[in-house]
Amino acid sequence: MTQRAEHSTVMDRLAIDDLITGYAIALDDGDWPAYLSLFTDDGRADYRSAGGIEGDTTTITAWLTEVLHHFPIRQHLIVNRRIALARQDGAPGDTATVQADYLNPMRLGGPAAPDDGPAGPAAPTGPNYTCAGRYAFTARRTPDGWRLAEVVVHEKWREVAAAGE
C-alpha cells in the first residue's frame, strides 16, 4: 500500500467516524435537518428490532420526531466502531460498513404543562428508559463526502426504571 493510499484510508476512516458521531448528536438534539443531511438521497433506516419502523429517511424522520419528543433527555453512546472500507484494486473504494455498539439512556417526559411549546414536555419526571444493542451502518462516498446509505438497529435489551432508581 502506498503512502497516498494509507493517507486516504485514514482520512476516510476519520470522516466515517465523524459521520457516526453526527448521527448520534442529531438524534439526541432532535436536529432533523442535520439528521437528514447525513444520508444519501436514497438512504433508509430500519428500527424494527427496537419496536420502530423501516423506511426512507423522510418517513423515518417523521416517525423519530413523533416518538422521540416523548424523551426530552437522550444520550446515544455509540462505541466499539468497526469500520470496514471496501477495496477497489488495492485502493479504498466508495462504500464502507460500520458495526458499532450503542447504549442509549433516555428520560421520559412528564405530563405537558399548559405553556409547553412544540418541543414537548418541559419537565422530565417520568422513568428512565435505557436500551442497547448494535448498529449496522452502510456508508457511501458522495460528492458531498461520506453519507449513510442504510442504518439498521439490532436492539439487544431494554430497561425501564422509575425516576430516582
DSSP file (Angstrom, degrees, kcal/mol; ACC not computed):
  #  RESIDUE AA STRUCTURE BP1 BP2  ACC     N-H-->O    O-->H-N    N-H-->O    O-->H-N    TCO  KAPPA ALPHA  PHI   PSI    X-CA   Y-CA   Z-CA
    1    1 A M              0   0    0      0, 0.0     2,-0.1     0, 0.0    90,-0.1   0.000 360.0 360.0 360.0 134.7    0.0    0.0    0.0
    2    2 A T     >  -     0   0    0      1,-0.1     4,-2.5     4,-0.0     5,-0.2  -0.364 360.0-110.8 -81.3 164.2    1.4    3.4   -0.9
    3    3 A Q  H  > S+     0   0    0      1,-0.2     4,-2.8     2,-0.2     5,-0.2   0.875 119.8  55.4 -61.8 -35.6    1.6    6.3    1.5
    4    4 A R  H  > S+     0   0    0      2,-0.2     4,-2.4     1,-0.2    -1,-0.2   0.921 109.7  45.2 -63.4 -43.7   -1.1    8.1   -0.6
    5    5 A A  H  > S+     0   0    0      2,-0.2     4,-2.4     1,-0.2    -2,-0.2   0.890 113.4  50.6 -66.9 -39.2   -3.5    5.1   -0.2
    6    6 A E  H  X S+     0   0    0     -4,-2.5     4,-2.3     2,-0.2    -2,-0.2   0.924 111.4  48.0 -64.4 -43.1   -2.7    4.9    3.5
    7    7 A H  H  X S+     0   0    0     -4,-2.8     4,-2.6     1,-0.2    -2,-0.2   0.922 112.0  49.7 -61.8 -44.5   -3.4    8.6    4.0
    8    8 A S  H  X S+     0   0    0     -4,-2.4     4,-2.6     1,-0.2    -1,-0.2   0.898 110.0  51.1 -61.2 -41.6   -6.7    8.3    2.0
    9    9 A T  H  X S+     0   0    0     -4,-2.4     4,-2.5     2,-0.2    -1,-0.2   0.921 110.9  47.8 -63.1 -44.5   -7.7    5.3    4.2
   10   10 A V  H  X S+     0   0    0     -4,-2.3     4,-2.4     2,-0.2    -2,-0.2   0.926 112.8  48.7 -62.0 -45.0   -7.0    7.2    7.4
   11   11 A M  H  X S+     0   0    0     -4,-2.6     4,-2.3     1,-0.2    -2,-0.2   0.899 111.6  49.6 -64.0 -40.4   -8.9   10.2    6.1
   12   12 A D  H  X S+     0   0    0     -4,-2.6     4,-2.6     2,-0.2     5,-0.2   0.927 110.5  50.1 -62.5 -44.9  -11.9    8.1    5.1
   13   13 A R  H  X S+     0   0    0     -4,-2.5     4,-2.4     1,-0.2    -2,-0.2   0.906 111.5  48.2 -62.2 -41.7  -12.0    6.3    8.4
   14   14 A L  H  X S+     0   0    0     -4,-2.4     4,-2.3     2,-0.2    -1,-0.2   0.903 112.0  49.7 -64.9 -40.6  -12.0    9.7   10.3
   15   15 A A  H  X S+     0   0    0     -4,-2.3     4,-1.8     2,-0.2    -2,-0.2   0.898 112.3  47.1 -65.5 -40.2  -14.7   11.0    8.1
   16   16 A I  H  X S+     0   0    0     -4,-2.6     4,-2.1     2,-0.2    -2,-0.2   0.900 110.6  52.0 -68.9 -40.5  -16.9    7.9    8.6
   17   17 A D  H  X S+     0   0    0     -4,-2.4     4,-2.1     1,-0.2    -2,-0.2   0.913 110.1  49.4 -60.1 -42.5  -16.3    8.1   12.4
   18   18 A D  H  X S+     0   0    0     -4,-2.3     4,-2.5     1,-0.2    -1,-0.2   0.861 107.3  55.8 -64.5 -35.9  -17.4   11.7   12.3
   19   19 A L  H  X S+     0   0    0     -4,-1.8     4,-1.8     2,-0.2    -2,-0.2   0.911 108.4  47.0 -61.3 -44.1  -20.5   10.7   10.3
   20   20 A I  H  X S+     0   0    0     -4,-2.1     4,-1.9     2,-0.2    -2,-0.2   0.893 111.8  50.3 -67.5 -40.0  -21.5    8.2   13.0
   21   21 A T  H  X S+     0   0    0     -4,-2.1     4,-2.4     1,-0.2    -2,-0.2   0.910 108.7  52.9 -63.1 -41.3  -20.9   10.8   15.8
   22   22 A G  H  X S+     0   0    0     -4,-2.5     4,-2.6     1,-0.2    -2,-0.2   0.865 105.4  55.2 -60.9 -36.3  -23.0   13.3   13.8
   23   23 A Y  H  X S+     0   0    0     -4,-1.8     4,-2.1     2,-0.2    -1,-0.2   0.938 109.3  46.1 -60.1 -49.1  -25.8   10.7   13.7
   24   24 A A  H  X S+     0   0    0     -4,-1.9     4,-2.4     1,-0.2    52,-0.3   0.919 114.3  47.6 -62.3 -44.3  -25.8   10.3   17.5
   25   25 A I  H  X S+     0   0    0     -4,-2.4     4,-2.6     1,-0.2     6,-0.3   0.912 110.1  51.7 -65.7 -42.9  -25.7   14.1   18.1
   26   26 A A  H  X>S+     0   0    0     -4,-2.6     5,-1.9     1,-0.2     4,-0.9   0.911 112.5  46.5 -61.4 -42.1  -28.6   14.7   15.6
   27   27 A L  H  <5S+     0   0    0     -4,-2.1     3,-0.5     2,-0.2    -2,-0.2   0.936 114.5  46.7 -64.0 -46.6  -30.8   12.1   17.3
   28   28 A D  H  <5S+     0   0    0     -4,-2.4    46,-0.3     1,-0.2    -2,-0.2   0.876 118.0  41.5 -65.2 -37.6  -30.0   13.4   20.8
   29   29 A D  H  <5S-     0   0    0     -4,-2.6    -1,-0.2    -5,-0.2    -2,-0.2   0.553 104.5-125.9 -86.4  -7.8  -30.6   17.0   19.8
   30   30 A G  T  <5 +     0   0    0     -4,-0.9     2,-1.4    -3,-0.5    -3,-0.2   0.847  52.9 158.4  63.9  32.0  -33.7   16.3   17.7
   31   31 A D     >< +     0   0    0     -5,-1.9     4,-2.4    -6,-0.3    -1,-0.2  -0.682  12.2 174.8 -90.7  85.4  -31.9   18.2   14.8
   32   32 A W  H  > S+     0   0    0     -2,-1.4     4,-2.6     1,-0.2     5,-0.2   0.832  73.7  54.4 -70.6 -34.9  -33.9   16.6   12.0
   33   33 A P  H  > S+     0   0    0      0, 0.0     4,-1.8     0, 0.0    -1,-0.2   0.924 112.4  46.1 -61.4 -40.2  -32.4   18.7    9.2
   34   34 A A  H  > S+     0   0    0      2,-0.2     4,-0.8     1,-0.2    -2,-0.2   0.914 111.2  52.8 -65.3 -41.9  -28.9   17.6   10.4
   35   35 A Y  H >< S+     0   0    0     -4,-2.4     3,-1.2     1,-0.2     4,-0.3   0.946 110.6  46.6 -56.9 -50.0  -30.2   14.0   10.6
   36   36 A L  H >< S+     0   0    0     -4,-2.6     3,-1.4     1,-0.3    -1,-0.2   0.850 105.5  60.3 -62.1 -35.0  -31.4   14.1    7.0
   37   37 A S  H 3< S+     0   0    0     -4,-1.8    -1,-0.3     1,-0.3    -2,-0.2   0.670  94.3  65.3 -69.1 -15.2  -28.2   15.7    5.8
   38   38 A L  T << S+     0   0    0     -3,-1.2   110,-3.5    -4,-0.8    -1,-0.3   0.629  94.6  75.1 -79.2 -13.9  -26.3   12.6    7.0
   39   39 A F  E <  S-a  148   0A   0     -3,-1.4   110,-0.2    -4,-0.3     2,-0.1  -0.630  81.9-113.5-104.3 155.2  -28.0   10.3    4.5
   40   40 A T  E >   -     0   0A   0    108,-2.6     3,-2.0    -2,-0.2    -1,-0.1  -0.343  44.6 -99.1 -70.0 165.0  -27.7    9.7    0.8
   41   41 A D  E 3  S+     0   0A   0      1,-0.3    16,-0.1    -2,-0.1    -1,-0.1   0.818 127.7  40.8 -58.9 -30.7  -30.8   10.7   -1.3
   42   42 A D  E 3  S+     0   0A   0     14,-0.1    -1,-0.3    15,-0.1   107,-0.1   0.129  89.3 145.8-102.9  20.1  -31.9    7.0   -1.3
   43   43 A G  E <   -     0   0A   0     -3,-2.0    14,-1.2   105,-0.1     2,-0.3  -0.173  25.6-171.0 -62.0 150.3  -31.0    6.4    2.3
   44   44 A R  E     -aB 150  56A   0    105,-1.7   107,-1.4    12,-0.2     2,-0.3  -0.939   9.6-159.8-138.7 158.2  -33.0    4.1    4.5
   45   45 A A  E     -aB 151  55A   0     10,-2.3    10,-2.4    -2,-0.3     2,-0.4  -0.989   4.7-157.2-140.6 150.4  -33.2    3.1    8.2
   46   46 A D  E     +aB 152  54A   0    105,-2.6   107,-2.7    -2,-0.3     8,-0.3  -0.927  22.7 159.2-133.1 105.9  -34.6    0.1   10.0
   47   47 A Y    > > +     0   0    0      6,-3.2     5,-2.3    -2,-0.4     3,-1.5   0.121  40.4 115.6-108.2  16.8  -35.6    0.5   13.6
   48   48 A R  G > 5 +     0   0    0      1,-0.3     3,-2.1     3,-0.2    -1,-0.1   0.839  67.6  60.8 -61.7 -35.6  -38.0   -2.5   13.7
   49   49 A S  G 3 5S+     0   0    0    104,-0.5    -1,-0.3     1,-0.3   105,-0.1   0.718 106.0  49.8 -66.9 -16.4  -35.9   -4.5   16.2
   50   50 A A  G < 5S-     0   0    0     -3,-1.5    -1,-0.3   103,-0.1    -2,-0.2   0.141 132.5 -91.6-103.5  17.4  -36.4   -1.7   18.7
   51   51 A G  T < 5S+     0   0    0     -3,-2.1    -3,-0.2     1,-0.2    -2,-0.2   0.609  95.1 108.1  86.2  12.4  -40.2   -1.6   18.1
   52   52 A G      < -     0   0    0     -5,-2.3     2,-0.2     1,-0.1    -1,-0.2   0.122  65.2 -90.4-101.3-146.7  -40.0    1.0   15.4
   53   53 A I        -     0   0    0      7,-0.1    -6,-3.2    -3,-0.1     2,-0.4  -0.706  19.5-130.6-126.6 174.2  -40.4    1.1   11.6
   54   54 A E  E     +B   46   0A   0     -8,-0.3     2,-0.3    -2,-0.2    -8,-0.2  -0.980  48.9  99.7-126.5 141.1  -38.3    0.7    8.5
   55   55 A G  E     -B   45   0A   0    -10,-2.4   -10,-2.3    -2,-0.4    -2,-0.0  -0.995  65.7 -41.2 172.3-171.6  -38.4    3.2    5.6
   56   56 A D  E  >  -B   44   0A   0     -2,-0.3     4,-2.6   -12,-0.2   -12,-0.2  -0.256  64.4 -98.6 -73.9 169.2  -36.8    6.0    3.6
   57   57 A T  H  > S+     0   0    0    -14,-1.2     4,-2.6     1,-0.2     5,-0.2   0.814 121.4  54.9 -65.5 -30.9  -35.3    9.0    5.5
   58   58 A T  H  > S+     0   0    0      2,-0.2     4,-1.8     1,-0.2    -1,-0.2   0.941 112.7  42.7 -65.8 -45.5  -38.4   11.2    5.1
   59   59 A T  H  > S+     0   0    0      2,-0.2     4,-2.0     1,-0.2    -2,-0.2   0.917 116.3  48.5 -64.2 -45.0  -40.7    8.5    6.7
   60   60 A I  H  X S+     0   0    0     -4,-2.6     4,-3.2     1,-0.2     5,-0.2   0.906 109.1  52.5 -64.3 -42.6  -38.1    7.7    9.4
   61   61 A T  H  X S+     0   0    0     -4,-2.6     4,-2.4     1,-0.2    -1,-0.2   0.906 108.9  49.7 -63.0 -41.5  -37.6   11.4   10.3
   62   62 A A  H  X S+     0   0    0     -4,-1.8     4,-1.7     2,-0.2    -1,-0.2   0.917 113.8  46.4 -61.8 -42.6  -41.3   12.0   10.7
   63   63 A W  H  X S+     0   0    0     -4,-2.0     4,-2.7     2,-0.2     5,-0.3   0.933 112.5  49.1 -66.1 -46.3  -41.6    8.9   13.0
   64   64 A L  H  X S+     0   0    0     -4,-3.2     4,-2.8     1,-0.2     5,-0.3   0.895 107.9  55.3 -60.6 -40.2  -38.5    9.8   15.0
   65   65 A T  H  X S+     0   0    0     -4,-2.4     4,-0.7    -5,-0.2    -1,-0.2   0.918 113.2  41.6 -58.0 -44.6  -39.9   13.3   15.5
   66   66 A E  H  < S+     0   0    0     -4,-1.7     4,-0.3    -5,-0.2    -2,-0.2   0.927 121.0  40.0 -69.7 -46.6  -43.1   11.9   17.0
   67   67 A V  H >< S+     0   0    0     -4,-2.7     3,-1.4     1,-0.2    -2,-0.2   0.932 115.0  47.9 -73.0 -47.0  -41.6    9.2   19.1
   68   68 A L  H >< S+     0   0    0     -4,-2.8     3,-1.7     1,-0.3    -1,-0.2   0.654  92.3  77.3 -76.0 -13.4  -38.5   11.0   20.5
   69   69 A H  T 3< S+     0   0    0     -4,-0.7    -1,-0.3    -5,-0.3    -2,-0.2   0.751  88.3  61.8 -64.8 -20.8  -40.4   14.1   21.5
   70   70 A H  T <  S+     0   0    0     -3,-1.4    39,-2.7    -4,-0.3    -1,-0.3   0.583  99.3  59.8 -77.6 -10.3  -41.6   11.9   24.5
   71   71 A F    <   +     0   0    0     -3,-1.7    -1,-0.2    37,-0.2    37,-0.2  -0.787  61.6 175.4-119.6  84.5  -38.0   11.7   25.6
   72   72 A P  S    S+     0   0    0      0, 0.0     2,-0.5     0, 0.0    -1,-0.1   0.720  72.7  54.6 -67.1 -18.7  -36.7   15.2   26.2
   73   73 A I  E    S+C  107   0A   0     34,-1.1    34,-2.3    -3,-0.1     2,-0.3  -0.967  70.1 159.7-118.7 120.7  -33.4   13.9   27.5
   74   74 A R  E     -C  106   0A   0     -2,-0.5     2,-0.2   -46,-0.3    32,-0.2  -0.986  17.5-179.6-138.8 146.0  -31.5   11.5   25.2
   75   75 A Q        -     0   0    0     30,-1.4     2,-0.6    -2,-0.3   -50,-0.1  -0.700   9.1-164.8-150.0  95.3  -27.9   10.4   25.0
   76   76 A H        -     0   0    0    -52,-0.3     2,-0.6    -2,-0.2    28,-0.2  -0.694   5.2-167.0 -79.8 121.4  -26.8    8.0   22.3
   77   77 A L  E     -D  103   0A   0     26,-2.6    26,-2.0    -2,-0.6     2,-0.6  -0.947   3.9-171.3-109.4 112.6  -23.4    6.5   23.1
   78   78 A I  E     +D  102   0A   0     -2,-0.6    24,-0.2    24,-0.2     2,-0.2  -0.921  19.6 158.7-111.2 115.2  -22.0    4.7   20.0
   79   79 A V  E     +D  101   0A   0     22,-2.6    22,-1.9    -2,-0.6    -2,-0.0  -0.680  40.2  44.8-130.7 176.3  -18.9    2.7   20.8
   80   80 A N  E    S-     0   0A   0     -2,-0.2     2,-0.5    20,-0.2    -1,-0.2   0.916  70.8-168.3  51.8  51.0  -16.7   -0.1   19.6
   81   81 A R  E     -     0   0A   0     19,-0.2     2,-0.7    -3,-0.2    19,-0.2  -0.582  11.6-167.8 -76.7 120.2  -16.9    1.1   16.0
   82   82 A R  E     -D   99   0A   0     17,-3.1    17,-2.1    -2,-0.5     2,-0.5  -0.927   8.3-166.9-110.4 107.7  -15.6   -1.4   13.5
   83   83 A I  E     -D   98   0A   0     -2,-0.7     2,-0.5    15,-0.2    15,-0.2  -0.833   6.8-172.6-100.5 126.6  -15.2    0.3   10.1
   84   84 A A  E     -D   97   0A   0     13,-3.0    13,-2.3    -2,-0.5     2,-0.4  -0.955   9.3-157.0-120.9 111.8  -14.6   -1.8    7.0
   85   85 A L  E     -D   96   0A   0     -2,-0.5    11,-0.2    11,-0.2     2,-0.1  -0.707  20.5-120.7 -87.2 134.5  -13.8    0.1    3.8
   86   86 A A  E     -     0   0A   0      9,-2.8     7,-3.4    -2,-0.4     2,-0.4  -0.422  29.3-138.2 -67.1 149.9  -14.5   -1.6    0.5
   87   87 A R  E     -D   92   0A   0      5,-0.2     2,-0.4    -2,-0.1     7,-0.1  -0.878  17.2-170.2-114.6 145.5  -11.4   -2.0   -1.6
   88   88 A Q  E >  S-D   91   0A   0      3,-3.2     3,-2.1    -2,-0.4    -2,-0.0  -0.939  78.5 -25.4-134.6 111.5  -11.0   -1.5   -5.4
   89   89 A D  T 3  S-     0   0    0     -2,-0.4    -1,-0.0     1,-0.3    -2,-0.0   0.866 126.1 -50.9  53.6  39.8   -7.8   -2.6   -7.0
   90   90 A G  T 3  S+     0   0    0      1,-0.3    -1,-0.3   -89,-0.0     3,-0.0   0.375 122.1 100.5  82.6  -4.7   -5.9   -2.2   -3.7
   91   91 A A  E <  S-D   88   0A   0     -3,-2.1    -3,-3.2     1,-0.1    -1,-0.3  -0.747  86.5 -82.3-110.1 159.8   -7.2    1.3   -3.1
   92   92 A P  E     -D   87   0A   0      0, 0.0    -5,-0.2     0, 0.0    -1,-0.1  -0.331  48.1-147.2 -59.7 138.2  -10.0    2.5   -0.9
   93   93 A G  E     -     0   0A   0     -7,-3.4    -5,-0.1     2,-0.3    -6,-0.1  -0.088  24.5 -99.5 -91.8-164.3  -13.4    2.2   -2.5
   94   94 A D  E    S+     0   0A   0     -7,-0.1    47,-3.0    -9,-0.1     2,-0.3   0.230  95.0  63.9-108.2  12.4  -16.5    4.3   -2.2
   95   95 A T  E     + E   0 140A   0     45,-0.2    -9,-2.8    -9,-0.1     2,-0.3  -0.952  54.6 177.0-133.3 156.7  -18.5    2.2    0.3
   96   96 A A  E     -DE  85 139A   0     43,-2.2    43,-3.0    -2,-0.3     2,-0.4  -0.989  17.6-143.9-151.9 154.3  -18.0    1.2    3.9
   97   97 A T  E     -DE  84 138A   0    -13,-2.3   -13,-3.0    -2,-0.3     2,-0.4  -0.938  12.5-163.1-118.9 148.9  -19.7   -0.7    6.6
   98   98 A V  E     -DE  83 137A   0     39,-2.5    39,-3.0    -2,-0.4     2,-0.5  -0.994   5.8-167.2-133.3 126.4  -19.7    0.1   10.3
   99   99 A Q  E     +DE  82 136A   0    -17,-2.1   -17,-3.1    -2,-0.4     2,-0.4  -0.965  23.6 165.3-108.4 126.8  -20.6   -2.2   13.1
  100  100 A A  E     - E   0 135A   0     35,-1.9    35,-3.7    -2,-0.5   -20,-0.2  -0.998  31.9-131.1-147.8 138.5  -21.0   -0.3   16.4
  101  101 A D  E     -DE  79 134A   0    -22,-1.9   -22,-2.6    -2,-0.4     2,-0.4  -0.547  26.7-160.0 -82.7 153.0  -22.5   -1.0   19.8
  102  102 A Y  E     -DE  78 133A   0     31,-2.5    31,-1.8   -24,-0.2     2,-0.4  -0.981  19.4-167.7-136.2 151.0  -24.8    1.5   21.4
  103  103 A L  E     -DE  77 132A   0    -26,-2.0   -26,-2.6    -2,-0.4    29,-0.2  -0.993  14.6-173.0-130.2 125.8  -26.1    2.4   24.8
  104  104 A N  E     - E   0 131A   0     27,-3.1    27,-1.2    -2,-0.4     2,-0.3  -0.758   4.0-176.5-129.7  84.9  -29.0    4.8   24.8
  105  105 A P  E     + E   0 130A   0      0, 0.0   -30,-1.4     0, 0.0     2,-0.3  -0.643  15.0 171.7 -78.5 138.4  -30.2    6.2   28.1
  106  106 A M  E     -CE  74 129A   0     23,-3.0    23,-2.8    -2,-0.3     2,-0.5  -0.930  27.0-136.4-140.4 162.9  -33.3    8.4   27.9
  107  107 A R  E     -CE  73 128A   0    -34,-2.3   -34,-1.1    -2,-0.3    21,-0.2  -0.988  20.6-131.6-125.6 123.1  -35.7   10.1   30.2
  108  108 A L        -     0   0    0     19,-2.1    18,-1.4    -2,-0.5   -37,-0.2  -0.445  29.0-116.9 -67.6 143.4  -39.4   10.1   29.6
  109  109 A G        -     0   0    0    -39,-2.7     3,-0.1    15,-0.2    -1,-0.1  -0.433  24.0-121.8 -79.8 157.3  -41.1   13.5   29.9
  110  110 A G        -     0   0    0     13,-2.1    -1,-0.1     1,-0.2     3,-0.1  -0.124  54.4 -50.1 -83.3-173.7  -43.7   14.3   32.5
  111  111 A P        -     0   0    0      0, 0.0    12,-0.3     0, 0.0    11,-0.2  -0.312  70.0-100.5 -60.3 142.6  -47.2   15.5   31.8
  112  112 A A        -     0   0    0      9,-0.1    -3,-0.0    -3,-0.1     0, 0.0  -0.420  32.3-136.8 -67.8 135.6  -47.3   18.5   29.5
  113  113 A A    >   -     0   0    0     -2,-0.1     3,-2.1     1,-0.1    -1,-0.1  -0.571  26.4-108.1 -85.9 157.1  -47.8   21.9   31.1
  114  114 A P  T 3  S+     0   0    0      0, 0.0    -1,-0.1     0, 0.0    -2,-0.1   0.793 119.2  50.4 -57.5 -28.2  -50.2   24.4   29.6
  115  115 A D  T 3  S+     0   0    0      2,-0.0     2,-0.1     0, 0.0    -3,-0.0   0.310  79.3 130.4 -95.7  10.5  -47.3   26.6   28.4
  116  116 A D    <   -     0   0    0     -3,-2.1    -4,-0.0     1,-0.1     0, 0.0  -0.380  47.1-146.2 -62.6 139.3  -45.3   23.7   26.7
  117  117 A G    >   -     0   0    0      3,-0.4     3,-1.7    -2,-0.1    -1,-0.1  -0.123  39.7 -73.3 -91.6-166.5  -44.3   24.6   23.2
  118  118 A P  T 3  S+     0   0    0      0, 0.0    -2,-0.1     0, 0.0    -1,-0.0   0.651 121.1  76.2 -67.3 -14.4  -43.9   22.3   20.2
  119  119 A A  T 3  S-     0   0    0      1,-0.2    -3,-0.0   -47,-0.0     0, 0.0   0.659 101.6-128.6 -72.8 -13.4  -40.8   20.8   21.7
  120  120 A G    <   +     0   0    0     -3,-1.7    -3,-0.4   -50,-0.0    -1,-0.2  -0.637  59.9  15.8 106.0-161.7  -42.9   18.8   24.1
  121  121 A P        -     0   0    0      0, 0.0    -9,-0.1     0, 0.0   -12,-0.0  -0.190  54.4-156.0 -57.3 137.5  -43.0   18.2   27.8
  122  122 A A  S    S+     0   0    0    -11,-0.2   -10,-0.1     1,-0.2   -13,-0.0   0.864  76.4  51.6 -83.2 -38.2  -40.9   20.7   29.8
  123  123 A A  S    S-     0   0    0    -12,-0.3   -13,-2.1   -13,-0.0     2,-1.2  -0.880  72.3-146.4-110.8 112.3  -40.2   18.7   32.9
  124  124 A P        +     0   0    0      0, 0.0   -15,-0.2     0, 0.0   -16,-0.1  -0.616  44.3 141.5 -76.0 100.6  -38.7   15.2   32.6
  125  125 A T        +     0   0    0     -2,-1.2    38,-0.2   -18,-0.1   -16,-0.2   0.438  38.4  98.4-117.4  -5.0  -40.4   13.5   35.5
  126  126 A G  S    S-     0   0    0    -18,-1.4   -16,-0.1    -3,-0.2   -17,-0.0  -0.041  82.6 -69.8 -77.1-176.6  -41.0   10.1   34.0
  127  127 A P        -     0   0    0      0, 0.0   -19,-2.1     0, 0.0    35,-0.3  -0.237  50.0-100.5 -72.9 161.6  -39.0    6.9   34.4
  128  128 A N  E     -EF 107 161A   0     33,-2.4    33,-2.6   -21,-0.2     2,-0.4  -0.594  34.7-162.0 -78.0 144.6  -35.6    6.3   32.9
  129  129 A Y  E     -EF 106 160A   0    -23,-2.8   -23,-3.0    -2,-0.2     2,-0.4  -0.997   9.7-179.8-131.7 125.2  -35.5    4.2   29.8
  130  130 A T  E     +EF 105 159A   0     29,-2.8    29,-2.8    -2,-0.4     2,-0.3  -0.989   3.6 173.9-129.7 136.4  -32.4    2.6   28.5
  131  131 A C  E     -EF 104 158A   0    -27,-1.2   -27,-3.1    -2,-0.4     2,-0.3  -0.956   4.5-177.6-135.0 158.2  -31.8    0.4   25.5
  132  132 A A  E     +EF 103 157A   0     25,-2.4    24,-2.9    -2,-0.3    25,-1.9  -0.986  20.7 111.1-152.6 157.4  -28.7   -1.1   24.0
  133  133 A G  E     -EF 102 155A   0    -31,-1.8   -31,-2.5    -2,-0.3     2,-0.4  -0.914  57.5 -56.5 172.8-143.8  -27.6   -3.1   21.0
  134  134 A R  E     -EF 101 154A   0     20,-2.0    20,-2.5    -2,-0.3     2,-0.3  -0.995  32.0-146.6-137.3 136.3  -25.7   -2.9   17.8
  135  135 A Y  E     -EF 100 153A   0    -35,-3.7   -35,-1.9    -2,-0.4     2,-0.5  -0.748   2.7-157.9 -94.4 147.0  -25.9   -0.7   14.8
  136  136 A A  E     -EF  99 152A   0     16,-2.3    16,-2.0    -2,-0.3     2,-0.4  -0.955  20.1-175.2-121.6 108.8  -25.1   -1.8   11.3
  137  137 A F  E     -EF  98 151A   0    -39,-3.0   -39,-2.5    -2,-0.5     2,-0.5  -0.815  15.0-161.8-103.7 142.9  -24.3    1.3    9.1
  138  138 A T  E     -EF  97 150A   0     12,-2.6    11,-3.3    -2,-0.4    12,-1.7  -0.997  15.9-169.9-119.8 126.2  -23.6    1.3    5.4
  139  139 A A  E     -EF  96 148A   0    -43,-3.0   -43,-2.2    -2,-0.5     2,-0.4  -0.844   6.6-163.4-116.9 152.9  -21.9    4.4    4.2
  140  140 A R  E     -EF  95 147A   0      7,-2.9     7,-2.3    -2,-0.3     2,-0.3  -0.998  23.7-119.2-136.7 137.9  -21.2    5.7    0.7
  141  141 A R  E     + F   0 146A   0    -47,-3.0     5,-0.2    -2,-0.4   -47,-0.1  -0.604  39.5 176.3 -73.7 131.1  -18.8    8.3   -0.6
  142  142 A T  E >   - F   0 145A   0      3,-1.7     3,-2.0    -2,-0.3  -102,-0.0  -0.767  49.6 -95.1-125.2 172.3  -20.7   11.1   -2.4
  143  143 A P  T 3  S+     0   0    0      0, 0.0     3,-0.1     0, 0.0    -2,-0.0   0.768 128.8  51.1 -59.7 -22.6  -19.6   14.4   -4.0
  144  144 A D  T 3  S-     0   0    0      1,-0.4     2,-0.2     0, 0.0    -3,-0.0   0.286 125.2 -95.3 -96.1   9.4  -20.5   16.0   -0.6
  145  145 A G  E <  S- F   0 142A   0     -3,-2.0    -3,-1.7     2,-0.0    -1,-0.4  -0.610  72.5 -16.2 108.2-171.6  -18.5   13.5    1.4
  146  146 A W  E     + F   0 141A   0     -5,-0.2     2,-0.3    -2,-0.2    -5,-0.2  -0.475  65.4 178.5 -71.3 136.9  -19.4   10.2    3.2
  147  147 A R  E     - F   0 140A   0     -7,-2.3    -7,-2.9    -2,-0.2     2,-0.4  -0.951  33.2-101.9-136.7 156.4  -23.1    9.7    3.8
  148  148 A L  E     +aF  39 139A   0   -110,-3.5  -108,-2.6    -2,-0.3    -9,-0.3  -0.657  29.7 177.2 -79.8 127.9  -25.3    7.0    5.3
  149  149 A A  E    S+     0   0A   0    -11,-3.3  -105,-1.7    -2,-0.4     2,-0.3   0.714  72.6   6.9 -96.0 -29.9  -27.0    4.7    2.8
  150  150 A E  E     -aF  44 138A   0    -12,-1.7   -12,-2.6  -107,-0.2     2,-0.4  -0.986  54.3-168.3-155.9 142.3  -28.5    2.5    5.4
  151  151 A V  E     -aF  45 137A   0   -107,-1.4  -105,-2.6    -2,-0.3     2,-0.4  -0.997  10.6-176.8-129.7 126.1  -28.9    2.2    9.2
  152  152 A V  E     -aF  46 136A   0    -16,-2.0   -16,-2.3    -2,-0.4     2,-0.4  -0.992  12.8-150.8-125.6 127.0  -30.1   -1.0   10.8
  153  153 A V  E     - F   0 135A   0   -107,-2.7  -104,-0.5    -2,-0.4     2,-0.5  -0.817   8.5-170.2 -97.4 132.4  -30.7   -1.2   14.6
  154  154 A H  E     - F   0 134A   0    -20,-2.5   -20,-2.0    -2,-0.4     2,-0.2  -0.808  15.6-158.7-119.5  87.0  -30.3   -4.6   16.3
  155  155 A E  E     + F   0 133A   0     -2,-0.5   -22,-0.3   -22,-0.2     3,-0.1  -0.466  15.3 179.8 -69.5 134.0  -31.6   -4.0   19.8
  156  156 A K  E     -     0   0A   0    -24,-2.9     2,-0.3     1,-0.4   -23,-0.2   0.744  62.0  -9.6-103.6 -33.5  -30.3   -6.5   22.4
  157  157 A W  E     - F   0 132A   0    -25,-1.9   -25,-2.4     2,-0.0    -1,-0.4  -0.992  51.8-165.8-160.5 161.8  -32.0   -5.3   25.6
  158  158 A R  E     - F   0 131A   0     -2,-0.3     2,-0.3   -27,-0.2   -27,-0.3  -0.981   4.9-167.7-149.0 157.4  -34.0   -2.5   27.2
  159  159 A E  E     - F   0 130A   0    -29,-2.8   -29,-2.8    -2,-0.3     2,-0.5  -0.994   9.3-157.6-149.2 138.7  -34.9   -1.5   30.7
  160  160 A V  E     + F   0 129A   0     -2,-0.3     2,-0.4   -31,-0.2   -31,-0.2  -0.985  18.4 179.3-117.7 125.3  -37.4    0.9   32.2
  161  161 A A  E     - F   0 128A   0    -33,-2.6   -33,-2.4    -2,-0.5     3,-0.1  -0.969  32.8-106.4-126.2 141.5  -36.7    2.2   35.7
  162  162 A A    >   -     0   0    0     -2,-0.4     3,-2.2   -35,-0.3   -36,-0.1  -0.296  53.0 -84.2 -62.2 149.2  -38.7    4.6   37.8
  163  163 A A  T 3  S+     0   0    0      1,-0.3    -1,-0.1   -38,-0.2   -38,-0.0  -0.266 118.2  27.8 -55.0 136.6  -37.2    8.0   38.2
  164  164 A G  T 3         0   0    0     -3,-0.1    -1,-0.3     1,-0.0    -2,-0.1   0.301 360.0 360.0  92.5  -9.6  -34.6    8.1   41.1
  165  165 A E    <         0   0    0     -3,-2.2    -2,-0.1    -4,-0.0    -3,-0.1   0.470 360.0 360.0 -83.4 360.0  -33.8    4.4   40.7
